[in-house]
Amino acid sequence: MAITFPRYFNKDSFGMGLTATDITLTAGKYVEVGSKQVGAKQEIAFGTGNTLNGVDTRQTATIRLDSAAGQITNGTLRLLVADANLINQIPVQEDLLSNWSSGVKVEEKGLVAGEDGYLKIQVNSGDATTIDFSDTDIVCNIPAVVSNLGV
């Protein structure tokens, strides 16, 4: 029997903490900025809730990235699920980078990363810059649904 529950993953969950290696963004190219591997006997989907019958139960994801010059707002950020071999990588949500810092509602779409798969965050920056992970202004809080598939 699967046990399913909502939870938020933060920047440390995606390897984006204060001690993470800075990442150089190339203008016009998607670059991975965060990744979380799914544990044994688990499935994880980005987002929670839905908009059925006019009731919005989605939770908000907040992501803010900074360089030495300040907040990075020019570009696009997307969330992806990937299989364990990284052969199939499927985008599940994409929005302007400037919108993520104030919050983007993320609906559970049923696309899951299975056991040993990955949840990924990619950025396509409008400018060449470097994400400074030692900056304390960096925020990453993403809702997800976790399914434990048994013992």
C-alpha positions in Angstrom: 0.0 0.0 0.0 1.4 3.4 -1.0 1.4 6.3 1.5 1.2 9.7 -0.2 1.7 13.0 1.4 2.5 16.6 0.4 5.8 18.3 1.4 8.1 21.2 0.5 11.6 20.7 -0.7 14.0 23.5 0.0 17.3 24.7 -1.5 19.3 22.1 0.4 17.1 19.4 -1.0 18.3 20.4 -4.5 22.0 20.9 -3.6 21.6 24.7 -3.7 22.8 25.4 -0.1 25.3 28.0 1.0 28.2 25.6 0.4 27.2 24.6 -3.1 29.5 25.3 -6.0 28.6 28.4 -7.9 27.1 27.8 -11.4 27.8 29.8 -14.5 24.8 30.6 -16.7 25.2 30.9 -20.4 22.8 33.3 -22.1 20.2 31.5 -24.2 21.1 28.0 -22.9 19.3 25.8 -20.3 21.6 25.0 -17.4 20.8 22.7 -14.5 21.0 24.6 -11.2 19.4 22.0 -8.8 18.7 18.3 -8.7 17.2 15.9 -6.2 17.4 12.1 -6.5 14.3 10.1 -5.5 14.8 7.6 -2.8 14.2 3.8 -2.9 10.6 2.8 -3.1 9.4 6.4 -3.7 7.8 8.4 -6.4 7.8 12.2 -6.3 5.8 14.7 -8.4 6.3 18.4 -8.4 3.3 20.4 -7.2 0.3 19.9 -5.0 -3.4 20.4 -5.5 -5.4 21.4 -8.6 -8.1 23.8 -9.8 -11.1 21.5 -10.1 -14.6 23.0 -9.8 -13.2 26.5 -9.5 -11.4 25.8 -6.3 -7.6 26.5 -6.4 -5.8 24.1 -4.0 -2.4 24.5 -5.6 0.6 25.5 -3.4 3.1 28.2 -4.4 6.7 27.5 -5.3 9.2 30.3 -4.6 12.6 30.4 -6.2 15.1 33.3 -6.1 18.5 33.2 -7.6 21.3 35.7 -7.0 24.6 36.7 -8.6 27.2 38.9 -7.0 25.4 41.8 -8.7 22.0 41.0 -7.2 18.9 39.1 -8.1 18.8 37.2 -11.5 15.5 38.0 -13.1 16.1 37.9 -16.9 15.3 34.4 -18.2 13.2 31.3 -17.8 13.1 28.7 -15.1 11.6 25.2 -15.5 11.0 22.2 -13.4 11.6 18.7 -14.8 11.3 15.1 -13.9 13.9 12.6 -15.2 14.4 8.9 -15.1 17.3 7.3 -13.3 19.5 7.2 -16.4 18.6 10.8 -17.4 17.5 9.5 -20.8 14.0 11.0 -20.4 13.7 14.5 -19.0 10.2 15.9 -19.1 9.4 19.6 -18.3 6.4 19.9 -16.0 6.3 23.7 -15.4 8.0 26.7 -16.9 7.7 30.4 -16.2 9.7 33.6 -16.3 12.5 33.7 -13.8 11.2 37.1 -12.5 7.8 35.4 -11.6 9.3 32.6 -9.5 10.7 35.0 -6.8 7.2 36.2 -6.0 5.7 32.7 -6.3 4.3 30.5 -9.0 1.5 28.0 -8.2 2.5 24.5 -9.1 -0.2 21.9 -9.8 0.4 18.2 -9.4 0.2 16.9 -12.9 0.8 13.2 -12.3 4.2 13.2 -14.0 6.4 11.5 -11.3 10.1 10.8 -10.9 10.3 7.2 -9.8 12.8 5.3 -7.7 16.4 6.6 -8.4 14.9 9.2 -10.8 15.4 13.0 -10.4 13.6 16.2 -9.8 15.5 18.9 -11.7 15.6 22.7 -11.9 17.0 24.4 -15.1 17.5 28.0 -15.9 17.7 29.6 -19.4 19.2 33.0 -18.5 18.9 36.1 -20.7 22.4 37.1 -19.6 25.7 35.4 -19.0 26.1 35.4 -15.2 27.1 33.2 -12.2 24.8 32.1 -9.5 26.4 32.9 -6.1 25.2 30.1 -3.8 26.9 31.7 -0.8 24.4 34.6 -1.1 21.9 34.2 1.8 19.1 35.8 -0.4 18.8 32.6 -2.5 15.4 30.9 -1.9 14.1 27.6 -3.2 10.8 26.2 -1.7 8.9 23.8 -4.0 5.8 21.9 -3.1 5.7 18.2 -4.1 3.7 15.0 -3.5 5.7 12.1 -2.2 4.5 8.5 -2.5 6.2 5.8 -0.3 5.5 2.5 -2.1 6.0 0.1 0.8 8.7 -1.4 2.9 
